[in-house]
Amino acid sequence: MAFGITAIKKIVNRTNQPVEVRKRDNFNDIVILKPHWEVNEEIWIPWVLNQQEFDEKVIEISYLRENKRVYVWQIGDKVRYSNFGFDMYGKPISGIAKTDGDRMLIIDENSVSLDLLR
């Protein structure tokens, strides 16, 4: 069964601190957002099936003041996340976790989610 590409097209930072969104396999896919800031940016959510792919391709969201990280990838028909590293059965991301289509990444103080573009 084939699944489509899930693309982040907009990133919204709803926190009181700067955040960095980086895709490990492309040095050009990095965005630093000021607190309460949003930007239109295209980053494809990578397919990750194992630890090696995670290490090479995952999207890493860093809360720069707290030194906290969240990792985002897709596997099967879901976009998943983790606060600690690779987990084949990571929790589906809040909001619209189904793969395929354009999304808005929303970063809150204690969570990340995907939503339809507005």
DSSP file (Angstrom, degrees, kcal/mol; ACC not computed):
  #  RESIDUE AA STRUCTURE BP1 BP2  ACC     N-H-->O    O-->H-N    N-H-->O    O-->H-N    TCO  KAPPA ALPHA  PHI   PSI    X-CA   Y-CA   Z-CA
    1    1 A M              0   0    0      0, 0.0     2,-0.3     0, 0.0    75,-0.1   0.000 360.0 360.0 360.0 126.6    0.0    0.0    0.0
    2    2 A A        -     0   0    0     75,-0.0     2,-0.3     0, 0.0    75,-0.0  -0.731 360.0-160.9 -97.4 143.5    1.5    3.4   -1.0
    3    3 A F        -     0   0    0     -2,-0.3    97,-0.1     1,-0.1    74,-0.1  -0.871  17.0-118.5-120.6 156.5    1.0    6.5    0.9
    4    4 A G        -     0   0    0     -2,-0.3     2,-0.4     1,-0.1    96,-0.3  -0.111  33.9 -79.4 -89.0-175.5    1.4   10.1   -0.3
    5    5 A I        -     0   0    0     94,-0.1    96,-2.7    95,-0.0     2,-0.6  -0.675  32.5-154.2 -86.4 134.8    3.6   13.0    0.6
    6    6 A T  E     -a  101   0A   0     39,-0.5    39,-3.0    -2,-0.4     2,-0.5  -0.959  17.3-168.5-108.4 121.1    2.7   15.1    3.6
    7    7 A A  E     -aB 102  44A   0     94,-2.3    96,-2.9    -2,-0.6     2,-0.5  -0.936  20.0-141.7-118.1 128.2    4.1   18.6    3.3
    8    8 A I  E     +aB 103  43A   0     35,-3.1    35,-2.3    -2,-0.5    96,-0.2  -0.762  26.3 169.7 -79.1 125.5    4.2   21.3    5.9
    9    9 A K  E     +     0   0A   0     94,-3.1    32,-1.2    -2,-0.5     2,-0.3   0.569  64.0  29.4-112.9 -17.3    3.4   24.6    4.1
   10   10 A K  E     -aB 104  40A   0     93,-1.1    95,-2.9    30,-0.3     2,-0.4  -0.996  63.0-158.2-145.8 140.6    3.0   26.9    7.1
   11   11 A I  E     -aB 105  39A   0     28,-2.8    28,-2.3    -2,-0.3     2,-0.5  -0.984   7.5-167.5-123.1 130.8    4.6   26.9   10.6
   12   12 A V  E     -aB 106  38A   0     93,-3.0    95,-3.0    -2,-0.4     2,-0.7  -0.974   7.3-158.6-121.4 123.5    3.0   28.7   13.5
   13   13 A N  E     +aB 107  37A   0     24,-3.2    24,-0.6    -2,-0.5    23,-0.2  -0.893  16.0 171.4-101.3 109.4    4.9   29.3   16.8
   14   14 A R        +     0   0    0     93,-3.1    95,-0.3    -2,-0.7    94,-0.1   0.176  47.6 102.8-100.5  15.8    2.4   29.9   19.6
   15   15 A T  S    S-     0   0    0     92,-0.3    21,-1.0     2,-0.2    22,-0.1  -0.391  79.0-121.0 -95.1 173.8    5.1   29.8   22.3
   16   16 A N  S    S+     0   0    0     19,-0.2    -1,-0.1    -2,-0.1    92,-0.0   0.111  93.1  59.0 -95.5  18.4    6.8   32.5   24.3
   17   17 A Q  S    S-     0   0    0     17,-0.1    -2,-0.2    16,-0.0    19,-0.2  -0.955  92.8 -91.3-142.9 159.6   10.2   31.4   23.1
   18   18 A P        -     0   0    0      0, 0.0    46,-1.9     0, 0.0    47,-0.5  -0.452  41.3-163.3 -69.8 147.0   12.0   31.0   19.8
   19   19 A V  E     -EF  33  63B   0     14,-2.1    14,-3.0    44,-0.2     2,-0.4  -0.958   9.5-146.6-130.4 151.7   11.8   27.6   18.1
   20   20 A E  E     -EF  32  62B   0     42,-2.4    42,-2.8    -2,-0.3     2,-0.5  -0.966   5.8-164.0-118.3 133.3   13.8   26.0   15.4
   21   21 A V  E     +EF  31  61B   0     10,-3.0    10,-2.5    -2,-0.4     2,-0.4  -0.979  19.6 171.7-117.3 120.9   12.4   23.5   12.9
   22   22 A R  E     -EF  30  60B   0     38,-2.3    38,-3.4    -2,-0.5     2,-0.6  -0.992  29.0-150.2-136.3 135.3   15.0   21.5   11.0
   23   23 A K  E >   - F   0  59B   0      6,-2.6     3,-1.7     3,-0.4     6,-0.3  -0.931  19.2-145.6-102.0 120.2   14.9   18.6    8.6
   24   24 A R  T 3  S+     0   0    0     34,-2.3    33,-0.2    -2,-0.6    34,-0.1   0.754  90.9  54.6 -62.1 -28.9   18.1   16.6    9.1
   25   25 A D  T 3  S+     0   0    0     32,-0.4     2,-0.3     1,-0.2    -1,-0.3   0.476 109.3  47.0 -88.7   1.0   18.6   15.5    5.5
   26   26 A N    X   -     0   0    0     -3,-1.7     3,-2.0     3,-0.2    -3,-0.4  -0.868  61.2-161.3-144.3 107.8   18.5   18.9    3.9
   27   27 A F  T 3  S+     0   0    0     -2,-0.3    -1,-0.1     1,-0.3     3,-0.1   0.706  94.2  61.6 -61.3 -19.3   20.5   21.8    5.4
   28   28 A N  T 3  S+     0   0    0      1,-0.2     2,-1.5    -6,-0.0    -1,-0.3   0.665  85.0  80.8 -80.0 -16.5   18.2   24.2    3.5
   29   29 A D    <   +     0   0    0     -3,-2.0    -6,-2.6    -6,-0.3     2,-0.4  -0.568  67.1 114.8 -90.9  72.9   15.1   23.0    5.4
   30   30 A I  E     +E   22   0B   0     -2,-1.5     2,-0.4    -8,-0.2    -8,-0.2  -0.994  36.0 177.5-142.3 134.9   15.6   25.0    8.6
   31   31 A V  E     -E   21   0B   0    -10,-2.5   -10,-3.0    -2,-0.4     2,-0.5  -0.999  13.9-159.7-138.0 133.0   13.5   27.8   10.0
   32   32 A I  E     -E   20   0B   0     -2,-0.4     2,-0.4   -12,-0.2   -12,-0.2  -0.971  16.9-163.1-112.8 122.8   13.9   29.7   13.3
   33   33 A L  E     -E   19   0B   0    -14,-3.0   -14,-2.1    -2,-0.5     3,-0.1  -0.886  12.7-133.8-110.8 133.9   10.7   31.3   14.4
   34   34 A K    >   -     0   0    0     -2,-0.4     3,-0.9   -16,-0.2   -21,-0.2  -0.310  51.0 -69.8 -70.2 163.8   10.4   34.1   17.0
   35   35 A P  T 3  S+     0   0    0      0, 0.0   -19,-0.2     0, 0.0    -1,-0.2  -0.307 120.4   6.7 -55.9 138.8    7.8   33.8   19.7
   36   36 A H  T 3  S+     0   0    0    -21,-1.0     2,-0.3   -23,-0.2   -22,-0.2   0.896 103.8 130.4  53.9  47.7    4.2   34.1   18.4
   37   37 A W  E <   -B   13   0A   0     -3,-0.9   -24,-3.2   -24,-0.6     2,-0.3  -0.894  39.6-162.4-127.7 154.4    5.4   34.2   14.8
   38   38 A E  E     -B   12   0A   0     -2,-0.3     2,-0.3   -26,-0.2   -26,-0.2  -0.976   5.7-174.7-138.3 155.5    4.3   32.3   11.7
   39   39 A V  E     -B   11   0A   0    -28,-2.3   -28,-2.8    -2,-0.3     2,-0.7  -0.997  28.7-122.0-147.9 145.8    6.0   31.7    8.4
   40   40 A N  E     +B   10   0A   0     -2,-0.3     2,-0.3   -30,-0.2   -30,-0.3  -0.833  50.4 150.5 -87.9 119.8    5.1   30.1    5.0
   41   41 A E  E     -     0   0A   0    -32,-1.2     2,-0.6    -2,-0.7    -2,-0.1  -0.986  40.1-134.4-153.0 136.6    7.7   27.4    4.5
   42   42 A E  E     +     0   0A   0     -2,-0.3     2,-0.4   -33,-0.1   -33,-0.2  -0.869  32.1 159.3-102.5 119.3    7.6   24.1    2.6
   43   43 A I  E     -B    8   0A   0    -35,-2.3   -35,-3.1    -2,-0.6     2,-0.3  -0.977  32.1-138.0-135.5 121.0    9.1   21.1    4.4
   44   44 A W  E     -B    7   0A   0     -2,-0.4   -37,-0.2   -37,-0.2    -2,-0.0  -0.612  22.2-122.7 -77.7 135.4    8.2   17.5    3.4
   45   45 A I        -     0   0    0    -39,-3.0   -39,-0.5    -2,-0.3    28,-0.1  -0.691  35.8-126.1 -79.1 122.3    7.6   15.2    6.3
   46   46 A P        -     0   0    0      0, 0.0    28,-2.7     0, 0.0     2,-0.5  -0.302   8.8-118.1 -75.8 151.6   10.1   12.3    5.8
   47   47 A W  B     -g   74   0B   0     26,-0.2     2,-0.4    11,-0.1    28,-0.2  -0.752  34.8-174.6 -80.1 128.7    9.3    8.6    5.7
   48   48 A V        +     0   0    0     26,-2.2     3,-0.1    -2,-0.5    25,-0.1  -0.983  20.0 162.0-132.5 120.6   11.2    6.9    8.6
   49   49 A L        +     0   0    0     -2,-0.4     2,-0.3     1,-0.1    -1,-0.1   0.536  65.9  11.8-113.3 -11.9   11.1    3.2    9.0
   50   50 A N  S  > S-     0   0    0      1,-0.1     4,-2.2    37,-0.0    -1,-0.1  -0.931  84.5 -86.9-157.1 176.6   14.1    2.5   11.3
   51   51 A Q  H  > S+     0   0    0     -2,-0.3     4,-2.7     1,-0.2     5,-0.2   0.884 120.8  53.8 -61.0 -41.6   16.7    4.2   13.6
   52   52 A Q  H  > S+     0   0    0      1,-0.2     4,-1.5     2,-0.2    -1,-0.2   0.936 110.8  45.6 -61.9 -46.4   19.2    4.9   10.7
   53   53 A E  H  > S+     0   0    0      1,-0.2     4,-2.8     2,-0.2     5,-0.5   0.889 111.8  53.6 -63.0 -38.5   16.5    6.7    8.7
   54   54 A F  H  X S+     0   0    0     -4,-2.2     4,-1.6     1,-0.2    -2,-0.2   0.947 108.1  49.4 -58.9 -48.9   15.5    8.6   11.8
   55   55 A D  H  < S+     0   0    0     -4,-2.7    -1,-0.2     1,-0.2    -2,-0.2   0.813 120.3  37.3 -60.7 -31.0   19.0    9.7   12.5
   56   56 A E  H  < S+     0   0    0     -4,-1.5    -1,-0.2    -5,-0.2    -2,-0.2   0.781 130.5  17.2 -92.3 -29.8   19.4   10.9    8.9
   57   57 A K  H  < S+     0   0    0     -4,-2.8   -32,-0.4   -33,-0.2    -3,-0.2   0.633  79.7 123.1-126.2 -16.2   16.0   12.4    7.9
   58   58 A V     <  -     0   0    0     -4,-1.6   -34,-2.3    -5,-0.5     2,-0.5  -0.002  60.6-116.0 -57.8 155.5   13.7   13.3   10.8
   59   59 A I  E     -FH  23  72B   0     13,-2.2    13,-2.5   -36,-0.2     2,-0.5  -0.830  31.8-159.4 -87.9 128.6   12.2   16.7   11.4
   60   60 A E  E     -FH  22  71B   0    -38,-3.4   -38,-2.3    -2,-0.5     2,-0.6  -0.952   7.0-163.6-115.6 123.3   13.5   18.1   14.7
   61   61 A I  E     -FH  21  70B   0      9,-3.2     9,-2.2    -2,-0.5     2,-0.5  -0.932  11.1-165.6-107.0 121.1   11.7   20.9   16.5
   62   62 A S  E     -FH  20  69B   0    -42,-2.8   -42,-2.4    -2,-0.6     2,-0.9  -0.928  18.7-148.8-113.8 126.2   13.8   22.6   19.2
   63   63 A Y  E  >> -FH  19  68B   0      5,-3.1     4,-1.5    -2,-0.5     5,-1.2  -0.837  21.4-156.6 -86.1 108.3   12.4   24.9   21.9
   64   64 A L  T  45S+     0   0    0    -46,-1.9    -1,-0.2    -2,-0.9   -45,-0.1   0.761  82.4  44.4 -71.5 -28.8   15.5   27.1   22.2
   65   65 A R  T  45S+     0   0    0    -47,-0.5    -1,-0.2     1,-0.2   -46,-0.1   0.856 121.6  37.6 -80.3 -34.9   15.1   28.5   25.7
   66   66 A E  T  45S-     0   0    0      2,-0.1    -2,-0.2    -3,-0.1    -1,-0.2   0.534  97.8-130.7 -94.1  -8.2   14.1   25.2   27.3
   67   67 A N  T  <5 +     0   0    0     -4,-1.5     2,-0.3     1,-0.2    -3,-0.2   0.902  58.9 145.7  54.9  41.8   16.5   22.9   25.3
   68   68 A K  E   < -H   63   0B   0     -5,-1.2    -5,-3.1     2,-0.0     2,-0.3  -0.841  31.2-159.8-109.3 146.3   13.5   20.6   24.7
   69   69 A R  E     -H   62   0B   0     14,-0.3     2,-0.4    -2,-0.3    -7,-0.2  -0.945  13.7-168.9-131.0 150.8   13.0   18.7   21.4
   70   70 A V  E     -H   61   0B   0     -9,-2.2    -9,-3.2    -2,-0.3     2,-0.4  -0.997  14.9-150.2-132.8 136.9   10.1   17.0   19.5
   71   71 A Y  E     -HI  60  82B   0     11,-3.0    11,-1.6    -2,-0.4     2,-0.4  -0.893  10.8-167.6-111.8 138.5   10.7   14.7   16.5
   72   72 A V  E     +HI  59  81B   0    -13,-2.5   -13,-2.2    -2,-0.4     2,-0.3  -0.986  20.3 138.7-130.5 134.8    8.2   14.4   13.6
   73   73 A W  E     - I   0  80B   0      7,-1.9     7,-3.5    -2,-0.4     2,-0.4  -0.939  40.3-115.0-157.0 173.2    8.1   11.7   10.8
   74   74 A Q  E     +gI  47  79B   0    -28,-2.7   -26,-2.2    -2,-0.3     2,-0.3  -0.956  27.7 168.9-121.9 145.0    5.6    9.6    8.9
   75   75 A I  E >   - I   0  78B   0      3,-2.3     3,-1.6    -2,-0.4     2,-0.2  -0.966  63.9 -21.1-149.5 134.9    5.3    5.9    8.9
   76   76 A G  T 3  S-     0   0    0     -2,-0.3   -73,-0.0     1,-0.2   -27,-0.0  -0.454 126.1 -28.6  63.2-133.2    2.4    3.9    7.4
   77   77 A D  T 3  S+     0   0    0     -2,-0.2    22,-1.3    21,-0.1     2,-0.4   0.151 122.3  77.9-103.1  19.4   -0.7    6.1    7.2
   78   78 A K  E <   -IJ  75  98B   0     -3,-1.6    -3,-2.3    20,-0.2     2,-0.5  -0.964  68.9-135.0-132.5 145.8    0.2    8.4   10.1
   79   79 A V  E     -I   74   0B   0     18,-2.7    14,-2.6    -2,-0.4    -5,-0.3  -0.854  39.5-168.3 -88.1 131.5    2.5   11.3   10.9
   80   80 A R  E     -IK  73  92B   0     -7,-3.5    -7,-1.9    -2,-0.5     2,-0.3  -0.753  12.7-162.2-123.4 165.9    4.0   10.5   14.3
   81   81 A Y  E     -IK  72  91B   0     10,-2.1    10,-0.7    -2,-0.3     2,-0.3  -0.954   4.7-172.6-144.4 163.5    6.0   12.3   17.0
   82   82 A S  E     -I   71   0B   0    -11,-1.6   -11,-3.0    -2,-0.3     4,-0.1  -0.981  21.8-150.8-152.8 151.4    8.3   11.6   19.9
   83   83 A N  S    S+     0   0    0     -2,-0.3   -14,-0.3   -13,-0.2    -1,-0.0   0.443  98.3  33.6 -98.5  -3.7    9.9   13.6   22.6
   84   84 A F  S    S-     0   0    0      1,-0.4     2,-0.3   -13,-0.1   -14,-0.1   0.639 115.1 -76.1-128.5 -20.7   12.9   11.3   23.1
   85   85 A G  S    S-     0   0    0    -14,-0.1    -1,-0.4     2,-0.0   -14,-0.1  -0.979  79.2  -2.9 150.4-161.8   13.9    9.7   19.7
   86   86 A F        +     0   0    0     -2,-0.3     2,-0.3   -35,-0.1   -35,-0.1  -0.360  50.5 165.4 -68.5 137.0   12.8    7.0   17.3
   87   87 A D    >   -     0   0    0     -2,-0.1     3,-2.4   -37,-0.1   -37,-0.0  -0.850  29.2-150.8-149.6 109.7    9.9    4.8   18.2
   88   88 A M  T 3  S+     0   0    0      1,-0.3    -1,-0.1    -2,-0.3   -40,-0.1   0.813 103.5  41.5 -53.1 -30.8    8.4    2.8   15.4
   89   89 A Y  T 3  S+     0   0    0     -3,-0.1    -1,-0.3    -9,-0.0    -3,-0.0  -0.144  86.4 160.9-110.2  37.3    5.0    3.0   17.1
   90   90 A G    <   -     0   0    0     -3,-2.4    -8,-0.2     1,-0.1     3,-0.1  -0.110  51.2 -85.0 -53.4 156.3    5.4    6.7   18.1
   91   91 A K  E     -K   81   0B   0    -10,-0.7   -10,-2.1     1,-0.1    -1,-0.1  -0.377  45.9-105.7 -66.2 139.2    2.1    8.5   19.0
   92   92 A P  E     -K   80   0B   0      0, 0.0   -12,-0.3     0, 0.0    -1,-0.1  -0.434  45.6-103.7 -60.4 139.6    0.2   10.0   16.1
   93   93 A I        -     0   0    0    -14,-2.6    20,-0.1     4,-0.2   -14,-0.1  -0.301  40.8 -98.7 -64.7 149.8    0.6   13.7   16.0
   94   94 A S  E    S+c  113   0A   0     18,-0.9    20,-2.2     2,-0.1     2,-0.5  -0.261  93.5  19.1 -65.6 157.6   -2.3   15.8   17.4
   95   95 A G  E    S+c  114   0A   0     18,-0.2     2,-1.0    -3,-0.1    20,-0.2  -0.712 130.4   4.6  85.1-127.2   -4.7   17.3   14.8
   96   96 A I        +     0   0    0     18,-2.6    -2,-0.1    -2,-0.5    -3,-0.1  -0.802  64.5 165.8 -99.1  98.3   -4.6   15.7   11.4
   97   97 A A        +     0   0    0     -2,-1.0   -18,-2.7    -4,-0.1    -1,-0.2   0.598  39.3 112.3 -88.1 -13.0   -2.2   12.7   11.6
   98   98 A K  B     -J   78   0B   0    -20,-0.2   -20,-0.2     1,-0.1   -21,-0.1  -0.383  69.0-122.4 -63.9 135.7   -3.3   11.1    8.4
   99   99 A T  S    S+     0   0    0    -22,-1.3   -94,-0.1    -2,-0.1   -95,-0.1  -0.288  70.6  61.5 -74.5 164.1   -0.5   11.3    5.7
  100  100 A D  S    S+     0   0    0    -96,-0.3   -94,-0.3     1,-0.3     2,-0.2   0.749  77.3  47.5  87.8 112.8   -0.9   12.9    2.3
  101  101 A G  E    S-a    6   0A   0    -96,-2.7   -94,-2.3     2,-0.0     2,-0.3  -0.551  85.7 -54.0 123.7 175.0   -1.6   16.5    1.7
  102  102 A D  E     -a    7   0A   0    -96,-0.2    15,-0.4    -2,-0.2     2,-0.3  -0.694  55.4-179.4 -92.0 140.2   -0.6   20.0    2.7
  103  103 A R  E     -a    8   0A   0    -96,-2.9   -94,-3.1    -2,-0.3   -93,-1.1  -0.876  29.5-127.9-136.8 165.0   -0.5   20.9    6.4
  104  104 A M  E     -aD  10 115A   0     11,-2.8    11,-2.0    -2,-0.3     2,-0.6  -0.976  25.1-142.1-111.4 127.2    0.1   23.7    8.9
  105  105 A L  E     -aD  11 114A   0    -95,-2.9   -93,-3.0    -2,-0.5     2,-0.5  -0.817  15.9-163.8 -91.4 123.5    2.5   22.8   11.8
  106  106 A I  E     -aD  12 113A   0      7,-3.0     7,-2.1    -2,-0.6     2,-0.6  -0.941   1.8-162.4-112.8 124.7    1.4   24.4   15.0
  107  107 A I  E     +aD  13 112A   0    -95,-3.0   -93,-3.1    -2,-0.5   -92,-0.3  -0.929  13.3 176.6-111.1 116.1    3.9   24.5   17.9
  108  108 A D        -     0   0    0      3,-3.0     3,-0.3    -2,-0.6   -93,-0.2  -0.573  47.6 -92.5-107.5 175.1    2.5   25.1   21.4
  109  109 A E  S    S+     0   0    0    -95,-0.3   -94,-0.1     1,-0.2     3,-0.1   0.859 122.4  15.4 -56.7 -38.1    4.4   25.2   24.7
  110  110 A N  S    S+     0   0    0      1,-0.1     2,-0.3   -95,-0.0    -1,-0.2   0.258 126.9  30.1-124.3  12.4    3.7   21.5   25.4
  111  111 A S        -     0   0    0     -3,-0.3    -3,-3.0     2,-0.0     2,-0.3  -0.990  54.6-140.6-161.2 164.9    2.7   20.0   22.1
  112  112 A V  E     + D   0 107A   0     -2,-0.3   -18,-0.9    -5,-0.2     2,-0.3  -0.964  25.5 174.7-128.3 150.9    2.9   20.0   18.3
  113  113 A S  E     -cD  94 106A   0     -7,-2.1    -7,-3.0    -2,-0.3     2,-0.4  -0.974  25.0-130.2-150.8 162.7    0.0   19.4   15.9
  114  114 A L  E     +cD  95 105A   0    -20,-2.2   -18,-2.6    -2,-0.3     2,-0.3  -0.942  29.5 169.7-116.4 140.4   -0.9   19.4   12.2
  115  115 A D  E     - D   0 104A   0    -11,-2.0   -11,-2.8    -2,-0.4     3,-0.1  -0.901  40.7 -82.9-140.0 167.8   -3.9   21.2   10.8
  116  116 A L        -     0   0    0     -2,-0.3   -13,-0.2   -13,-0.2     2,-0.1  -0.388  58.4 -94.2 -66.8 152.2   -5.4   22.1    7.4
  117  117 A L              0   0    0    -15,-0.4    -1,-0.1     1,-0.1   -13,-0.0  -0.410 360.0 360.0 -66.1 142.7   -4.0   25.3    5.9
  118  118 A R              0   0    0     -2,-0.1    -1,-0.1    -3,-0.1    -2,-0.0   0.371 360.0 360.0-114.4 360.0   -6.0   28.4    6.6
